[in-house]
Amino acid sequence: MTDRHSDVDDVLVVGYGPVGQTLAILLAQQGLQVRVVERWAEAYPRPRAVHYDDEIARIFAAAGVGDEAAAVSEVSGDYDWQNAAGETLVHFDWSAGGRSGWAAANMFAQPALEAVLDRRAQSFPSVTVQRGTQVVGIADHGDHVTATVRDADGEHELSARWLVGCDGANSFVREQMGASLHDLGFFYDWLILDVVPHEQRTFSPYNLQICDPTRPTTVVSGGPGRRRWEFMRLPTETVEELNTEATAWRLLRRWDLTPENATLERHTVYTFQARWADRWRSGRLLIAGDAAHLMPPFAGQGMCSGIRDALNLSWKLALVAKGLAPDTLLDTYTSERSAHIQHAIGLSVELGNVICIADPEQAAARDAVMLKSGGRPDLALPPLPPEILGPGLLHGGPDDVLVPPVGQLGSQGRVTTADGTTGRFDQVVGTGFVVAVAADAATDPASLLSADQVAALERIGTRLVLLAAPGTAATASAPWQVVTDSGGHYLPELAAAGHVALVTRPDFYVFGAATQISELAEIVDDLLAQLEVRTAAAVG
């Protein structure tokens, strides 16, 4: 970390929901001084988001709360779409787990998850959390930011090198940045009900989308012991008519739920929207989560996308703050994440366009097409945009074209170290930049990169890993580490793609892939050049 005045924090985070909490944790793990301000004095006690996927579970693990988050969640094995007659239109099976090495779908109650994240954030001496504190003014001075805040003691000023707004859909920080919003014009009102049945019930399928034009309905887990119902507002209803406790119990009657056998924790009407900010950075101001984007919930990617923002931004801020990368690296936050979020929004809108059909004839035509797919999502649903980062810190091929898997999320398997430690790669090897090489690509890993390249990689916290097949002997000297691909994951995947080495980033996305071992040094040089991390040879 570069020198700074003691009363100037490295990062001021505005908003302390899951995105702000995760960002604070990840920044603290990088050694930065973080202050968080939250306008509400107490955490909101009722459910909101209910789903995170395997990539987010991996990020939680990297933040040191993987097992704790899992303990307040439950794995969701299936998700079916049915028509009004109860016929299956689409069947999703997540029981096999996800590419990130964790369960593919996890259901939770947000207050419980926030409590886990809060304990972790407040465990760092470098994190200060100020609740009951509202930001009412922001000034970017070029080399630092000041925020005027109002709390019980009146107004005063806080200073930080950067300020990140994780302050929700009506973001004050976004407003101060002058960012405009792209809006796809997707607007549907849905009544959200969070229910706690008094007795354990069996729901099959566990998560269900009822594509009934008379009332599109969602029935999913709300986390351990809870259920979530969502009912679309019909054209003949007003929001005021729909959003009442009496209406809630009337709609729940179909599932034999009454005030006598269940507790209605919350009822509210949300307007599902699809929009994103045109820029996520202005000088030393940045935004993340709902402040930067909103999407319908049909793919369960709202909170997930915000957590991805937090990870993408955290390691870039850390490199810049420590003087290990230029300030321009922060510009790649918008270019990479904005393109990626448009995939998630596009996915959610496409699903919503299928689900939110209230015309019986259109619904019948939809059903006829989807029933021919045998429940397969790839056949039943419209083509979806590719899930890939936009232009940024990535190794381009000829003419800077990104060749898969560059820009895509890297997978995670189980590995074993020389001392017999076995587990998921991130927890066994560690996180950060990773250079992973198939052991049969070269017998001497020391010959793959120059000493200057290795030294430069070590300055940015890179792990150098040799992947060995079970039952084979492979050796390497520090800083290289040999791990066995005991889960049978990495080596077959590399071989199937024709790759011998991968360079991945701290957010687990692939920077570059080598088809020949001789390409590895070139990929590493490109990474160091883009980060402006100079080797000793370059300095000389």
PAZALUM-686316 format. One record per residue (C-alpha): x, y negated, z negated. Coordinates in steps of 0.25 Angstrom, whole numbers, padded with zeros to 4 digits, always signed. Last residue first. Example, Ala and Ser with C-alpha at 12.3 -4.5 7.8 and 13.67 -1.06 7.14 Angstrom:
BEGIN
+0055+0004-0029;+0049+0018-0031;
END
This chain:
BEGIN
+0071+0010+0067;+0056+0008+0063;+0052+0017+0074;+0061+0028+0070;+0057+0027+0055;+0042+0029+0060;+0033+0018+0061;+0018+0019+0056;+0011+0010+0066;-0002+0018+0063;-0004+0019+0078;+0011+0022+0080;+0011+0033+0069;-0001+0040+0075;+0005+0039+0089;+0019+0045+0084;+0011+0056+0077;+0004+0060+0090;+0017+0059+0098;+0024+0068+0087;+0013+0078+0088;+0013+0079+0103;+0025+0089+0104;+0016+0099+0096;+0007+0101+0108;-0008+0098+0108;-0006+0088+0097;-0018+0081+0091;-0019+0067+0086;-0026+0058+0076;-0037+0068+0072;-0047+0063+0061;-0045+0068+0047;-0047+0054+0041;-0032+0054+0037;-0028+0056+0051;-0025+0069+0059;-0013+0073+0067;-0015+0087+0074;-0006+0097+0079;-0005+0109+0088;-0018+0107+0096;-0024+0115+0107;-0038+0113+0102;-0040+0128+0098;-0026+0128+0093;-0029+0117+0083;-0042+0122+0078;-0036+0136+0076;-0024+0130+0069;-0032+0121+0060;-0043+0130+0055;-0039+0144+0050;-0042+0141+0036;-0028+0144+0032;-0021+0135+0041;-0009+0136+0033;-0002+0123+0029;+0012+0118+0031;+0016+0105+0026;+0026+0095+0034;+0032+0084+0025;+0039+0093+0021;+0045+0105+0028;+0037+0115+0036;+0035+0130+0036;+0026+0139+0044;+0023+0154+0041;+0011+0160+0047;+0000+0168+0040;-0011+0158+0041;-0008+0148+0053;+0001+0136+0049;-0003+0121+0050;+0009+0112+0048;+0005+0099+0041;+0011+0085+0041;+0002+0076+0032;+0003+0061+0035;+0003+0050+0024;+0006+0038+0032;+0020+0037+0028;+0022+0052+0030;+0018+0050+0045;+0030+0040+0046;+0039+0050+0040;+0035+0061+0049;+0037+0053+0061;+0050+0048+0057;+0055+0063+0054;+0050+0066+0068;+0038+0075+0070;+0036+0090+0075;+0050+0095+0072;+0048+0095+0057;+0036+0104+0060;+0045+0116+0064;+0038+0128+0069;+0030+0120+0079;+0016+0122+0084;+0014+0135+0077;+0011+0127+0064;+0000+0119+0069;+0003+0105+0066;-0005+0095+0057;-0001+0080+0056;-0010+0074+0045;-0013+0060+0041;-0020+0059+0028;-0025+0070+0019;-0019+0081+0011;-0013+0095+0014;-0022+0104+0005;-0034+0095+0003;-0035+0090+0017;-0032+0104+0023;-0043+0111+0015;-0038+0121+0006;-0028+0131+0002;-0015+0130-0006;-0007+0142-0005;+0007+0136-0007;+0010+0135+0007;-0003+0127+0010;-0016+0132+0015;-0026+0126+0024;-0041+0124+0026;-0047+0117+0037;-0050+0103+0041;-0054+0097+0055;-0050+0084+0061;-0060+0074+0064;-0059+0068+0078;-0051+0057+0084;-0041+0066+0091;-0047+0080+0092;-0049+0077+0103;-0041+0069+0113;-0042+0054+0111;-0039+0046+0124;-0028+0037+0122;-0025+0037+0137;-0019+0050+0135;-0021+0055+0121;-0025+0046+0109;-0020+0048+0095;-0030+0042+0086;-0029+0030+0076;-0041+0023+0083;-0051+0024+0094;-0064+0030+0089;-0065+0043+0081;-0072+0055+0086;-0086+0062+0084;-0090+0063+0099;-0104+0058+0102;-0116+0068+0101;-0123+0076+0112;-0138+0077+0109;-0142+0087+0098;-0148+0101+0101;-0136+0108+0108;-0125+0104+0099;-0134+0105+0087;-0137+0119+0089;-0151+0123+0084;-0154+0133+0095;-0153+0122+0105;-0166+0124+0112;-0174+0119+0100;-0167+0105+0103;-0173+0103+0116;-0187+0106+0112;-0186+0099+0099;-0182+0086+0106;-0194+0087+0115;-0203+0090+0104;-0198+0078+0096;-0200+0069+0108;-0214+0073+0109;-0216+0071+0094;-0210+0057+0093;-0203+0055+0080;-0189+0058+0084;-0179+0055+0073;-0171+0067+0074;-0166+0068+0088;-0163+0053+0088;-0157+0054+0074;-0147+0065+0078;-0142+0056+0090;-0142+0044+0080;-0133+0052+0070;-0123+0057+0080;-0122+0043+0086;-0119+0037+0073;-0109+0048+0070;-0102+0046+0083;-0103+0030+0081;-0096+0032+0068;-0084+0038+0075;-0083+0027+0085;-0084+0017+0073;-0074+0025+0065;-0062+0025+0075;-0063+0011+0080;-0067+0005+0067;-0056+0011+0058;-0046+0009+0070;-0046-0005+0066;-0040-0002+0053;-0027+0003+0060;-0025-0011+0064;-0020-0015+0050;-0007-0007+0054;-0003+0006+0047;+0006+0010+0035;+0005-0003+0028;-0001+0003+0016;-0015-0004+0018;-0015+0000+0033;-0013+0014+0030;-0023+0014+0018;-0033+0006+0027;-0032+0017+0038;-0033+0028+0028;-0046+0023+0022;-0053+0018+0035;-0055+0032+0041;-0058+0038+0027;-0069+0028+0024;-0075+0028+0038;-0077+0043+0037;-0084+0041+0024;-0093+0031+0031;-0096+0041+0042;-0100+0052+0032;-0109+0042+0025;-0117+0041+0038;-0114+0054+0044;-0126+0063+0040;-0129+0066+0055;-0144+0061+0054;-0141+0050+0044;-0143+0038+0055;-0130+0029+0056;-0124+0017+0050;-0110+0011+0052;-0100+0002+0047;-0106-0003+0033;-0112+0011+0032;-0098+0017+0031;-0086+0008+0032;-0082-0007+0034;-0069-0015+0035;-0064-0029+0032;-0049-0032+0032;-0050-0037+0047;-0064-0033+0052;-0066-0018+0052;-0078-0009+0055;-0081-0015+0068;-0094-0013+0077;-0102-0009+0065;-0111+0004+0066;-0125+0007+0068;-0136+0018+0068;-0147+0017+0059;-0156+0025+0050;-0166+0016+0042;-0167+0022+0028;-0179+0023+0020;-0178+0026+0005;-0182+0037-0005;-0173+0041-0016;-0172+0052-0027;-0185+0058-0025;-0185+0069-0036;-0191+0083-0033;-0201+0093-0039;-0212+0084-0045;-0210+0072-0036;-0213+0081-0024;-0206+0090-0014;-0213+0101-0007;-0205+0099+0005;-0216+0093+0014;-0220+0085+0002;-0207+0077+0004;-0214+0067+0014;-0225+0064+0003;-0214+0062-0008;-0206+0052+0001;-0219+0045+0005;-0223+0043-0010;-0209+0038-0013;-0210+0027-0003;-0201+0024+0009;-0210+0028+0020;-0221+0018+0019;-0211+0007+0017;-0203+0011+0029;-0216+0010+0037;-0222+0022+0044;-0229+0025+0057;-0215+0025+0065;-0211+0037+0056;-0200+0035+0046;-0190+0047+0046;-0190+0056+0034;-0177+0059+0026;-0176+0070+0015;-0164+0072+0006;-0162+0083-0004;-0155+0084-0017;-0150+0095-0026;-0135+0094-0021;-0135+0083-0010;-0146+0077-0002;-0149+0089+0006;-0157+0087+0019;-0171+0085+0024;-0172+0076+0036;-0186+0072+0042;-0191+0067+0055;-0206+0065+0053;-0217+0067+0063;-0206+0069+0074;-0201+0081+0066;-0186+0083+0067;-0184+0089+0053;-0169+0088+0049;-0165+0098+0039;-0154+0101+0029;-0154+0113+0021;-0161+0121+0031;-0167+0127+0023;-0169+0119+0010;-0169+0127-0003;-0174+0120-0015;-0168+0118-0029;-0178+0112-0039;-0181+0097-0043;-0179+0092-0028;-0170+0080-0028;-0174+0071-0016;-0168+0060-0008;-0178+0054+0002;-0174+0046+0014;-0185+0039+0023;-0180+0037+0037;-0181+0024+0045;-0175+0026+0059;-0167+0015+0067;-0156+0019+0078;-0153+0005+0085;-0139+0009+0088;-0133-0002+0081;-0119-0008+0082;-0117-0017+0071;-0109-0030+0070;-0097-0032+0061;-0095-0046+0055;-0085-0042+0045;-0093-0048+0034;-0106-0041+0038;-0098-0028+0038;-0093-0031+0024;-0107-0034+0019;-0112-0020+0024;-0127-0018+0025;-0125-0004+0029;-0115+0000+0018;-0105-0007+0010;-0092+0001+0014;-0085-0012+0017;-0070-0011+0017;-0062-0022+0012;-0047-0023+0015;-0035-0029+0008;-0043-0032-0004;-0048-0044-0012;-0060-0046-0022;-0067-0059-0025;-0077-0063-0036;-0091-0065-0037;-0099-0064-0050;-0097-0055-0062;-0108-0045-0059;-0102-0043-0045;-0100-0051-0032;-0089-0049-0023;-0081-0058-0014;-0072-0050-0005;-0058-0054-0001;-0050-0047+0010;-0035-0046+0012;-0024-0049+0023;-0033-0056+0033;-0042-0064+0023;-0055-0056+0025;-0066-0062+0016;-0078-0055+0011;-0090-0060+0003;-0101-0054-0006;-0096-0041-0010;-0104-0035-0021;-0099-0029-0033;-0108-0020-0043;-0098-0009-0042;-0083-0012-0042;-0074+0000-0039;-0059-0001-0040;-0051+0010-0033;-0035+0010-0035;-0037+0018-0049;-0043+0029-0041;-0053+0038-0048;-0064+0028-0045;-0064+0032-0031;-0066+0047-0034;-0077+0045-0045;-0084+0036-0035;-0083+0046-0024;-0089+0057-0032;-0100+0048-0037;-0103+0044-0023;-0105+0058-0019;-0116+0060-0031;-0123+0047-0027;-0123+0051-0012;-0130+0064-0014;-0124+0075-0006;-0125+0084+0006;-0112+0090+0013;-0112+0094+0028;-0100+0101+0035;-0094+0106+0022;-0079+0104+0022;-0067+0107+0030;-0067+0095+0040;-0073+0103+0051;-0086+0106+0044;-0092+0117+0036;-0098+0131+0040;-0111+0128+0034;-0114+0116+0042;-0125+0122+0051;-0133+0112+0059;-0146+0117+0066;-0154+0109+0076;-0168+0110+0081;-0173+0120+0071;-0188+0122+0072;-0196+0118+0060;-0208+0114+0068;-0205+0099+0067;-0191+0101+0072;-0179+0105+0064;-0165+0100+0062;-0157+0109+0053;-0145+0106+0044;-0137+0117+0038;-0126+0120+0028;-0126+0107+0019;-0115+0108+0008;-0119+0101-0005;-0113+0089-0011;-0109+0084-0025;-0098+0094-0026;-0094+0092-0012;-0090+0078-0015;-0082+0082-0027;-0075+0093-0019;-0071+0083-0008;-0068+0071-0018;-0053+0068-0016;-0055+0058-0005;-0050+0068+0005;-0060+0077+0000;-0071+0067+0003;-0065+0065+0017;-0067+0080+0019;-0081+0080+0014;-0083+0068+0024;-0078+0077+0035;-0087+0088+0031;-0100+0080+0031;-0107+0071+0022;-0122+0070+0019;-0132+0064+0009;-0130+0049+0010;-0140+0041+0001;-0143+0047-0013;-0147+0039-0025;-0138+0033-0036;-0132+0021-0029;-0119+0019-0037;-0120+0007-0047;-0116-0007-0047;-0120-0009-0032;-0111-0019-0024;-0099-0010-0023;-0085-0015-0023;-0073-0005-0021;-0059-0009-0023;-0047-0001-0017;-0032-0001-0020;-0026+0009-0009;-0018+0021-0012;-0023+0030-0001;-0032+0038-0011;-0038+0024-0015;-0042+0022+0000;-0049+0035+0001;-0056+0033-0012;-0061+0019-0009;-0065+0024+0005;-0073+0035-0001;-0080+0026-0011;-0084+0016+0000;-0089+0026+0009;-0097+0034-0002;-0103+0021-0007;-0095+0010-0014;-0096-0002-0005;-0086-0013-0002;-0072-0007-0002;-0060-0017-0005;-0047-0011+0000;-0033-0014-0004;-0036-0022-0017;-0031-0036-0019;-0029-0039-0034;-0015-0033-0034;-0010-0041-0023;-0005-0032-0012;+0007-0024-0008;+0005-0014+0003;+0000+0000+0000;
END
